[in-house]
Amino acid sequence: MSDRRPGATAPPLPVWPLTAMFALVPLWWALGAFYLGWSVFGVVLLALLVTRGRVALPPGSAAWLVFLILVLLSATRLDRATAYLTFGLRFGFLATALVVCVYVHTLVREGARWDRVLRPLGWYWLGVVALGWLAVLMPTFALTTPVEMALPHGISGERFIQALTHVRANEFNPQSRTPIYRTATPYPYTNNWGTAYALLVPCVLAYLTSVRTGRFRVALWVSLPLSVVPAFMTLNRGMFLGLGAGLLYLGLRALVRGNARLIVSIGGLVVLVWVVSLVVPVQEMIDARVSSTDTNVDRMDLYVRTWQAVERSPLLGYGAPKSVDTTLAEEPLGTQGLIWQILYSHGIPALVVFLGWLVLVARRLAAAVSPAGHWLSTVPVIALVVIPVYAYIDPNLSVIFFAVGAGLAAVGGPVNRAPTGPSTMARPAPLAPWRTRGIGRAAVPAPPVPPPAPPPATGVAAVPLRMPAPPSAPSASSPPSASSPPSAPVPAASAAPVVPAPRSATAPPASTAPPSTAAEATTVVPAPRAATTPPPAPATPTTPAGTAVPAPRAATIPPPAPAPAVPAAAEAARPPASEPDRPVADAPRQGGTA
């Protein structure tokens, strides 16, 4: 069954490339291809977009393209041949992130089911949590991967490439007598794991608040409390800072809008973290790590040296980080936070454009009105908070763009939400000319009501029904009789309109000639409503065609009506003043001349 919206002409985009890219992270990690093969999936996604045809870019794409151009210009500052390899790898992460954003945005806008689009990101989360528990249970686990063995020694010997291909469960100091094992896998560094955790938690909550059924939803619920233990073992202060800033931002918005349910959800998440902190002494572990290492001194020294280098090349930077000696070991400049990495590698203009993109998408996502949209709107805020201390030019950047692409698509119009019960949801209609914000609420215009069918052509003009005059009081000169001869019939072929004869209290009106067609005999005209309580209705007369017509209701006993042949009869048959005035067609009177 296709997930495309009706009316579209291009073939629908498949979801399986995102599933292979994000859901199979444990496999790519075990092969050593998690980092080196990430851009290959970006090429696959780009090829699918190009072969599909014209694609609308999400908001903010132009700013990111300008950023990519500045990054390419900074490559002219590279001074080593091997530096082009690492530069190409980082540029691949930057370009792949934009392709992921466009692909996800297009999927959602074309009507792909919301749960199917977000599920690869949920699988990515489950893989990160599972490998995090591997680090907790097997802290010294390490593996020489097939990709590491296949690479030439000159490439695999590079420090950066070796960290990407030789996998380890934890990051620790092997020279320490009491090493502190910090969760890192599937990433080479623990700070990358902490960044991923801070970015993925809102995405998981966005799925849980928009999809109400399914085993996958149960798995995500179970994984949330289980993820806290490996998260605490990272000892990442920046991770806690980013999550706290995201929750504070969302809580303030919920407080301003009076969203009690969202406030309760945030409170429940805070309580969960507090309960786990009672079991895992994370604060004591952080204090012990800070007191036994010179991490703060090293960071400040790197920040100072990085800024001094930027002053010498402020426009284009140096193309890539460079190593310098620190207190503990040799560390590259521009690696202790994304701000410093962009400043040192690509220059001040590139940093301004990057920050402008984050602010732009954060402001755009702030217009979300659904619970899922609220959680996704925190992703760029968290990314903005952690950039002074963490760098995420890696697969985590694609996680950010995945969430941004889904959020921008949902803010820009209705989405195809997954069924929340046993019933099957109807396929979404094409986008309306207006914009409807929110996730999971598809604004589909109601189908137009067809106009009533015109009456069949019978050769007799239709005359609006008027309340007939009440029966006149019998007189001595003309007593009523049931056997009175009928009035002269009007020929059926005549095109002149027919006015029905007045009703009698004791006998039905005189019948006319039978209708010329069968459709004419089935026409029923409703009686007008009176303004006051009517007296008991007289016997129900019949129309000349034999169809029963309800007797009119009158508020008072009207004066005797004149004979039908008198011209004033039509005026006496007018409805009460409460009825809207409707035109009466001129017609020949029965028994008279036209």
C-alpha positions in Angstrom: 0.0 0.0 0.0 1.4 3.3 -1.0 1.9 6.1 1.5 1.7 8.9 -1.1 -1.0 11.5 -1.1 -3.6 11.3 -3.8 -3.0 13.6 -6.7 0.8 13.4 -6.7 2.5 12.3 -9.9 6.0 11.4 -8.8 6.7 8.0 -7.3 6.8 7.8 -3.5 10.1 7.8 -1.7 10.9 4.6 0.1 11.6 4.5 3.9 14.1 1.5 3.8 17.2 3.7 3.1 16.6 5.5 6.4 16.0 2.2 8.1 19.2 0.7 6.8 21.1 3.9 7.7 19.8 4.4 11.3 18.4 1.1 12.4 21.4 -1.0 11.6 23.9 1.0 13.6 25.1 -2.0 15.8 26.0 -3.8 12.6 27.9 -0.9 11.0 29.7 -0.4 14.3 30.8 -4.0 14.5 32.1 -3.8 10.9 33.9 -0.6 11.6 31.9 1.2 9.0 29.7 3.3 11.3 31.6 6.6 10.5 33.3 5.7 7.2 30.2 4.4 5.6 27.8 7.0 6.8 28.2 9.3 3.7 27.5 6.3 1.5 23.9 6.3 2.7 23.8 10.0 2.0 24.7 9.3 -1.6 21.9 6.7 -1.8 19.3 9.2 -0.4 20.5 11.9 -2.8 20.2 9.6 -5.8 16.7 8.7 -4.9 15.8 12.4 -4.6 17.4 13.3 -7.9 15.7 10.4 -9.8 12.4 11.3 -8.3 12.4 14.8 -9.8 11.7 18.2 -8.4 11.8 18.4 -4.6 10.9 21.3 -2.3 13.7 22.2 0.1 12.7 22.8 3.8 13.2 26.2 5.4 16.8 26.9 6.3 18.3 24.9 3.4 19.7 28.0 1.7 21.6 29.0 4.8 23.1 25.5 5.1 24.2 25.6 1.5 26.0 28.8 2.1 27.7 27.2 5.1 28.8 24.3 2.9 30.3 26.7 0.4 32.3 28.4 3.1 33.5 25.0 4.3 34.7 24.1 0.8 36.6 27.4 0.5 38.4 26.7 3.8 39.9 23.5 2.2 42.4 25.8 0.4 44.1 26.3 3.8 45.0 22.6 4.2 48.7 22.0 4.3 48.9 18.1 4.3 47.8 15.5 1.9 46.4 13.3 4.6 44.3 16.2 5.9 42.2 16.0 2.8 40.9 12.6 3.9 39.7 13.8 7.2 38.3 17.0 5.6 36.4 14.9 3.1 35.0 12.7 5.9 33.8 15.8 7.9 32.3 17.4 4.8 30.5 14.2 4.0 28.8 14.4 7.4 27.8 18.0 6.7 26.3 17.3 3.3 24.7 14.0 4.4 22.8 15.8 7.2 21.2 18.2 4.7 20.2 15.3 2.4 18.6 13.5 5.4 16.6 16.6 6.3 15.3 17.0 2.7 14.5 13.3 2.5 12.6 13.2 5.7 10.8 16.5 5.0 9.7 15.2 1.6 8.5 11.9 3.0 6.3 13.6 5.6 4.9 16.2 3.2 3.9 13.6 0.7 1.9 11.7 3.2 4.2 8.9 4.5 2.9 7.6 7.8 4.3 9.5 10.7 5.2 6.4 12.7 7.0 4.8 9.8 9.1 8.0 9.2 10.2 8.3 12.9 10.8 4.6 13.5 14.3 4.5 12.0 15.3 7.2 14.6 13.7 5.0 17.3 15.7 2.0 16.2 18.8 4.2 16.3 18.0 5.1 19.9 17.5 1.4 20.8 20.9 0.6 19.3 22.7 3.3 21.2 21.1 2.2 24.5 21.9 -1.5 23.9 25.5 -0.7 23.1 25.6 1.5 26.1 24.6 -1.4 28.3 27.4 -3.4 26.6 29.8 -0.8 27.8 28.4 -1.1 31.4 28.6 -4.9 31.5 31.8 -5.3 29.5 33.9 -2.1 30.2 37.1 -3.4 28.6 35.5 -4.8 25.4 37.4 -3.9 22.2 37.3 -5.2 18.7 39.5 -5.0 15.6 37.0 -4.5 12.8 37.0 -5.8 9.2 37.2 -2.2 7.9 40.3 -1.5 10.1 42.0 -4.6 8.7 41.1 -3.7 5.1 42.5 -0.1 5.2 46.1 0.5 4.2 48.4 1.0 7.2 49.1 4.6 6.2 45.4 5.5 6.5 44.5 3.2 9.5 47.5 4.5 11.4 46.1 8.0 11.5 44.9 8.8 15.0 41.5 10.0 13.9 40.9 7.1 11.5 42.0 4.5 14.1 39.6 5.9 16.6 36.7 5.5 14.1 37.5 2.0 13.0 38.9 0.3 16.1 35.9 0.0 18.3 35.9 0.1 22.1 33.1 -0.1 24.6 34.3 2.7 26.9 36.6 5.6 26.9 39.2 5.5 29.7 42.8 6.2 30.6 44.7 3.0 30.3 47.7 4.5 32.2 45.6 5.2 35.3 45.7 2.7 38.2 42.0 3.4 38.9 40.5 4.0 35.4 37.1 5.5 35.1 35.1 3.7 32.4 32.8 6.1 30.5 30.2 4.9 28.0 31.3 5.6 24.4 30.2 2.8 22.0 29.1 3.1 19.2 31.0 6.4 19.1 34.8 6.7 19.5 34.4 9.2 22.4 32.1 9.5 25.4 31.2 13.1 24.6 29.6 11.9 21.3 27.5 9.3 23.3 26.3 12.0 25.7 25.4 14.4 22.8 23.5 11.6 21.1 21.6 10.9 24.3 20.6 14.5 24.8 19.4 14.8 21.2 17.6 11.5 21.0 15.5 11.7 24.2 13.2 14.4 22.7 12.8 12.4 19.5 11.7 9.3 21.4 9.2 11.3 23.4 7.9 12.8 20.2 7.2 9.3 18.9 5.6 8.2 22.1 3.3 11.2 22.2 2.1 10.8 18.6 1.8 7.0 18.3 -0.5 5.3 20.7 -0.2 1.6 19.9 2.3 -1.1 18.8 5.1 -3.2 20.2 7.7 -0.7 19.1 6.1 1.9 21.4 6.3 -0.5 24.3 10.0 -1.2 23.6 10.7 2.6 23.6 8.9 3.0 26.9 11.0 0.2 28.5 14.2 1.6 27.1 13.8 5.1 28.6 14.4 4.1 32.3 17.1 1.6 31.2 19.0 4.3 29.3 19.6 6.4 32.4 22.3 4.0 33.8 24.7 4.1 30.8 23.9 7.8 30.4 25.0 8.5 34.0 28.2 6.4 33.4 29.3 8.9 30.7 29.8 11.6 33.4 29.0 14.1 30.7 28.2 17.5 32.3 27.4 18.9 28.9 24.8 16.2 28.3 23.0 17.1 31.6 23.3 20.8 30.7 21.7 20.3 27.2 18.9 18.1 28.5 18.2 20.6 31.3 18.1 23.5 28.9 15.7 21.7 26.6 13.4 20.8 29.4 13.5 24.3 30.8 12.7 25.8 27.3 9.8 23.4 26.9 8.5 23.9 30.4 8.4 27.7 30.0 6.5 27.4 26.8 4.0 25.0 28.4 3.6 27.3 31.3 2.9 30.3 29.1 0.4 28.4 27.1 -1.2 26.7 30.1 -0.4 23.2 28.8 -0.8 21.2 32.0 -0.3 17.8 30.3 3.1 18.8 29.0 4.1 20.2 32.4 3.2 16.9 34.0 5.2 15.0 31.4 8.3 17.1 32.1 7.8 16.7 35.8 7.6 12.9 35.4 10.9 12.8 33.4 12.7 14.9 36.1 11.4 12.5 38.8 12.7 9.5 36.9 16.2 11.0 36.6 16.1 11.9 40.3 15.1 8.3 41.3 18.0 6.8 39.2 20.4 9.3 40.7 19.7 7.8 44.1 21.0 4.4 42.8 23.9 5.6 40.7 26.2 8.1 42.6 26.8 10.2 39.5 27.7 13.3 41.4 30.4 11.6 43.4 31.8 10.0 40.2 31.9 13.3 38.5 33.7 14.9 41.4 36.2 12.1 41.6 36.9 12.4 37.8 37.4 16.1 38.0 39.7 15.9 41.0 41.9 13.2 39.5 42.4 14.7 36.0 43.3 18.0 34.4 40.4 18.1 32.0 39.3 21.6 32.9 42.9 22.9 32.7 43.4 21.3 29.3 40.1 22.7 28.0 40.9 26.2 29.0 44.4 26.0 27.5 42.9 24.7 24.2 40.3 27.5 24.1 43.0 30.1 24.5 45.2 28.7 21.8 42.3 28.2 19.4 41.3 31.8 19.7 44.9 33.0 19.2 45.1 31.0 16.0 41.7 32.2 14.7 42.9 35.8 15.0 45.6 35.0 12.4 43.1 33.5 9.9 39.6 34.8 10.8 37.9 34.3 7.4 38.6 30.8 6.2 40.3 29.2 9.2 42.8 26.4 8.6 40.6 23.7 7.0 40.9 21.1 9.8 42.0 20.8 13.4 45.8 20.6 14.2 47.4 18.9 17.1 49.2 20.7 19.9 50.8 19.6 23.2 48.7 19.8 26.3 49.2 18.8 30.0 48.4 15.1 29.4 49.0 14.5 25.7 48.9 15.9 22.3 45.5 17.3 21.5 44.2 18.9 18.3 43.0 22.5 18.3 39.4 23.0 17.4 38.1 19.7 18.9 36.8 20.7 22.3 33.4 22.1 21.2 31.7 22.8 17.9 32.2 26.5 18.2 35.9 26.1 18.4 36.0 23.5 15.6 34.1 25.8 13.2 36.1 28.8 14.2 39.5 27.2 13.8 38.7 25.0 10.7 36.4 27.2 8.7 36.5 30.8 10.0 34.2 33.3 11.7 31.7 33.7 8.8 31.0 30.0 8.7 30.3 30.1 12.5 27.9 33.0 12.0 26.0 31.1 9.3 25.9 27.9 11.4 24.5 29.7 14.4 22.0 31.5 12.2 20.7 28.2 10.9 20.2 26.9 14.4 18.3 30.0 15.4 16.2 30.0 12.3 15.0 26.4 12.6 14.5 26.8 16.4 12.2 29.8 15.8 10.4 27.9 13.0 9.8 24.8 15.2 8.5 27.0 18.0 5.2 27.3 16.1 4.4 23.6 16.7 1.2 23.0 18.6 1.1 19.3 19.1 3.0 17.3 21.8 5.3 15.6 19.3 6.0 19.0 17.7 6.8 20.5 21.1 9.4 17.8 21.8 11.0 18.1 18.4 11.3 21.8 18.9 13.8 21.2 21.7 16.4 19.5 19.5 17.9 22.7 17.9 17.8 24.3 21.3 19.8 21.5 22.8 22.2 21.6 19.9 22.7 25.3 20.4 23.4 24.9 24.1 26.1 22.1 23.9 28.2 23.6 21.1 30.6 25.4 23.4 31.7 22.0 24.9 30.7 19.3 22.4 31.3 18.9 18.7 28.9 16.8 16.6 30.1 16.8 13.0 29.5 13.1 12.9 26.3 10.9 12.7 24.8 13.0 15.5 24.4 15.9 13.0 22.2 13.7 10.9 20.1 13.0 14.0 19.6 16.7 14.4 18.6 17.2 10.8 16.3 14.2 10.9 14.3 15.7 13.8 14.4 19.1 12.2 13.1 17.8 8.8 10.2 16.0 10.5 9.4 18.9 12.7 9.4 21.4 9.8 7.2 19.2 7.7 4.7 18.9 10.5 4.7 22.7 11.2 4.2 23.4 7.5 1.0 21.4 7.1 -1.0 18.3 8.0 0.8 15.0 8.4 -0.4 11.4 8.0 -0.6 10.2 11.6 -0.6 6.4 12.2 -3.8 4.8 13.3 -4.3 5.0 17.0 -6.8 2.2 17.3 -8.1 -0.9 15.5 -9.7 1.2 12.8 -7.8 2.1 9.7 -7.2 5.8 9.0 -8.2 7.1 5.6 -5.6 8.2 3.3 -4.8 12.0 3.6 -6.2 14.3 1.0 -4.0 16.6 -1.0 -2.7 19.7 0.8 -5.2 22.5 1.1 -4.3 26.0 0.0 -4.2 27.1 3.6 -1.6 26.0 6.2 -2.5 23.9 9.3 0.1 23.6 11.9 0.6 20.7 14.2 1.4 17.0 14.1 -1.0 14.3 13.6 -4.0 16.5 12.8 -4.7 16.4 9.1 -7.0 19.2 8.0 -9.0 17.7 5.1 -11.7 19.9 3.6 -15.1 18.4 3.6 -16.3 17.2 0.1 -18.7 19.7 -1.5 -22.4 19.0 -1.2 -23.9 18.4 -4.6 -26.8 20.8 -5.5 -30.3 19.3 -5.5 -31.4 17.7 -8.8 -33.7 19.9 -10.8 -37.3 18.7 -11.2 -38.1 16.7 -14.3 -39.5 18.6 -17.2 -43.2 17.9 -17.3 -44.5 20.8 -19.4 -46.2 22.4 -16.4 -44.5 25.3 -14.6 -43.9 24.8 -10.9 -45.6 27.3 -8.6 -44.5 27.8 -5.0 -47.1 26.4 -2.6 -49.2 29.0 -0.8 -51.4 28.4 2.2 -54.8 27.9 0.7 -57.8 29.7 2.0 -59.6 28.0 4.8 -63.0 26.5 3.9 -65.8 29.0 3.6 -68.9 28.8 5.7 -71.7 27.1 3.8 -74.5 29.3 2.7 -78.1 28.6 2.0 -77.8 29.5 -1.6 -74.9 27.2 -2.3 -74.7 24.3 0.2 -71.6 22.1 0.0 -72.0 18.7 -1.6 -69.6 15.8 -2.0 -71.0 15.1 -5.4 -70.3 18.5 -6.8 -69.0 18.3 -10.3 -65.3 18.9 -10.7 -64.0 22.0 -12.3 -62.8 22.0 -15.8 -59.5 20.1 -16.2 -56.4 21.8 -17.6 -54.9 19.9 -20.5 -51.6 18.2 -19.7 -49.9 19.5 -22.8 -50.5 23.1 -21.8 -47.4 24.9 -20.7 -49.3 27.3 -18.5 -48.8 26.9 -14.7 -51.6 25.4 -12.6 -52.9 26.8 -9.3 -54.5 24.1 -7.1 -58.2 24.6 -6.2 -59.0 25.7 -2.6 -59.6 22.9 -0.1 -63.0 22.2 1.4 -63.7 21.2 5.0 -66.2 18.5 4.1 -65.1 17.3 0.7 -61.8 17.0 -1.1 -61.1 19.5 -3.8 -62.1 18.8 -7.3 -59.6 16.7 -9.1 -58.0 17.7 -12.3 -56.7 15.7 -15.2 -54.0 13.1 -14.3 -50.4 14.2 -14.6 -48.7 13.9 -17.8 -45.7 12.0 -16.4 -45.0 9.6 -13.5 -42.5 12.0 -11.9 -45.1 14.7 -11.6 -47.3 12.4 -9.4 -44.5 11.9 -6.8 -43.8 15.6 -6.0 -44.6 16.4 -2.4 -44.6 20.0 -1.3 -44.2 20.7 2.5 -46.7 22.9 4.2 -45.7 26.3 5.7 -45.3 26.7 9.4 -47.6 28.9 11.4 -46.5 31.5 14.0 -48.9 30.4 16.8 -50.4 27.2 18.0 -52.9 26.0 15.4 -56.3 24.5 16.1 -57.0 20.8 15.2 -56.2 20.3 11.6 -59.0 19.3 9.2 -59.0 16.1 7.2 -56.0 15.8 5.0 -56.9 16.5 1.4 -55.1 15.2 -1.6 -53.5 16.9 -4.5 -54.8 16.4 -8.0 -52.1 13.9 -8.5 -53.2 11.8 -5.5 -50.3 12.7 -3.2 -51.2 13.5 0.4 -50.3 17.0 1.5 -50.4 18.0 5.2 -53.2 20.4 6.1 -52.0 23.9 6.9 -52.1 25.2 10.4 -53.8 28.5 11.1 -53.5 30.7 14.3 -57.1 32.0 14.1 -60.2 31.4 12.1 -59.8 33.6 9.0 -62.7 35.3 7.2 -64.5 33.4 4.5 -62.4 33.2 1.3 -63.9 34.4 -1.9 -64.6 32.1 -4.8 -61.6 30.8 -6.7 -62.5 32.8 -9.7 -62.2 36.1 -7.9 -58.7 37.7 -8.3 -58.5 38.3 -4.6 -58.2 34.6 -3.8 -54.5 34.5 -4.5 -54.0 37.4 -2.0 -56.0 35.6 0.7 -53.9 32.5 0.3 -50.7 34.3 1.3 -48.9 32.8 4.3 -48.8 34.5 7.7 -46.4 37.5 8.4 -43.8 35.2 10.0 -43.2 33.4 6.7 -40.5 34.9 4.4 -42.0 36.7 1.5 -41.6 34.7 -1.7 -42.6 35.7 -5.2 -45.8 34.2 -6.6 -45.8 33.5 -10.3 -48.6 34.8 -12.5 -50.8 31.8 -13.5 -54.2 31.3 -14.9 -56.9 30.8 -12.3 -58.9 27.7 -12.4 -62.3 28.3 -13.9 -61.3 31.6 -15.4 -59.4 32.9 -18.3 -55.7 33.5 -18.4 
